């Protein structure tokens, strides 16, 4: 039986110090979450998630929860 990382927690969580670009590059599903939360993954790519959340006026905890929860939810 093949191992499917979307169903477990072996993938490291997304962290506040990662850039928007790194997050989008390593997890394509994150782009939709970023967009839904008002973060532009193109213009804001150089920002850390903490900086992007502050610029969008959302708590970093809410952004990280949304990004990490989406990774754990099977498609």
C-alpha positions as CSV (number, residue, x, y, z in Angstrom):
1,X,0.0,0.0,0.0
2,X,1.4,3.4,-1.0
3,X,2.0,6.1,1.6
4,X,-0.1,9.2,1.0
5,X,1.2,12.2,2.9
6,X,-2.0,14.1,2.5
7,X,-3.5,11.7,5.1
8,X,-0.8,12.0,7.8
9,X,1.2,14.7,9.5
10,X,4.6,13.7,8.2
11,X,4.8,16.8,6.1
12,X,6.3,19.7,8.1
13,X,3.8,22.4,8.9
14,X,3.8,25.7,7.1
15,X,5.5,28.3,9.3
16,X,5.2,32.1,9.7
17,X,8.8,32.7,8.6
18,X,8.3,31.1,5.2
19,X,7.9,33.5,2.3
20,X,4.7,33.6,0.3
21,X,6.6,32.4,-2.8
22,X,8.1,29.4,-1.0
23,X,4.7,28.4,0.4
24,X,3.1,28.7,-3.1
25,X,5.9,26.9,-4.8
26,X,5.9,23.9,-2.4
27,X,2.2,23.6,-2.0
28,X,0.1,24.6,-5.1
29,X,-3.2,24.3,-3.0
30,X,-1.9,27.2,-0.8
31,X,-2.4,29.7,-3.6
32,X,-6.2,29.4,-3.3
33,X,-6.0,29.8,0.4
34,X,-3.7,32.8,0.1
35,X,-6.1,34.4,-2.4
36,X,-9.1,33.7,-0.3
37,X,-7.4,35.5,2.6
38,X,-6.5,38.5,0.5
39,X,-2.8,37.7,0.0
40,X,-1.4,38.1,-3.5
41,X,1.1,35.3,-4.2
42,X,2.7,37.3,-7.1
43,X,3.0,40.9,-5.8
44,X,3.6,39.7,-2.2
45,X,5.8,36.8,-3.0
46,X,8.8,38.3,-1.2
47,X,7.0,38.8,2.1
48,X,7.0,36.3,4.9
49,X,3.6,34.8,5.8
50,X,3.7,36.9,9.0
51,X,4.3,40.1,7.0
52,X,1.7,39.2,4.4
53,X,-0.9,38.4,7.1
54,X,-0.2,41.7,8.8
55,X,-0.6,43.6,5.5
56,X,-3.9,41.8,4.8
57,X,-5.1,42.5,8.3
58,X,-5.6,38.9,9.3
59,X,-4.1,37.1,12.4
60,X,-1.1,35.0,11.5
61,X,-2.6,32.1,13.5
62,X,-5.7,32.2,11.2
63,X,-3.6,32.1,8.1
64,X,-1.3,29.3,9.3
65,X,-4.4,27.3,10.4
66,X,-6.0,27.7,7.0
67,X,-2.9,26.7,5.1
68,X,-2.0,23.7,7.3
69,X,-5.6,22.5,7.6
70,X,-6.0,22.5,3.8
71,X,-2.8,20.3,3.5
72,X,-4.3,17.7,5.9
73,X,-7.6,17.5,4.1
74,X,-7.6,14.9,1.2
75,X,-8.6,16.3,-2.1
